């Protein structure tokens, strides 16, 4: 049940860090026991992947329809719950339209050699993990940064190896928020932050150990482009 709750809440808020902060607050206030938070934290890791899936499925192309639908529901229907659902839909539409605009803005980078050189260096997973950790800690949202990674890939300027390394880094970076939130709290609340860090760290280490096999598995279960193998067009089709 806790796992399901964690997945659902994080799917709505699109931030596992937000879920972790809520749990730290609840434990600090004595509303929850530390042991009750474990399943929710695990579910939060799954719920945080929903945004990435929606972006990868190119829902950004229908973003303005979502904005329009949410706007109509918010203005024309007086029932409070329906208005709130409309605001949520409109918010998602704005989020994905922003991603769409960003993707078009990033297009010139595919011919900018210094940027391409930086991306090529990310094939070293340790560098990719470090950059992913730092950027996610700064923006405080793994979902937003993973969205940027997918958008870079959609322009054919990122390999799957670099993308996976960066995403491993986002896992570590999102735990930084929980650590900051736990500063000055009780021992029990600090345990929640420690659990978040351990979950993320152990997950990164496991994937890092099996990284070549993991990447090969992802390639095997993903669609194959009809474009020439290794070309920018093929990368733009397959990597996102």
Secondary structure, DSSP 4 states (H G I P E B T S, - for coil): -HHHHHHHHHHHH--HHHHHHHHHHHHHTTSS-HHHHHHHHHHHHHHTTHHHHHHHTTGGGGHHHHHHHHHHHHHH---HHHHHHHHHHHHHHHHHHHHHHHHHHHGGGGG-HHHHHHHHHTTSHHHHHHHHHHHHHHHT-HHHHHHHHHHHHHTT---HHHHHHHHHHHHHHHHHHHHHHTTT--HHHHHHHHHHHHHHHHHHHHHHHTHHHHHHHHHHHS---SSPTTSHHHHHHH--
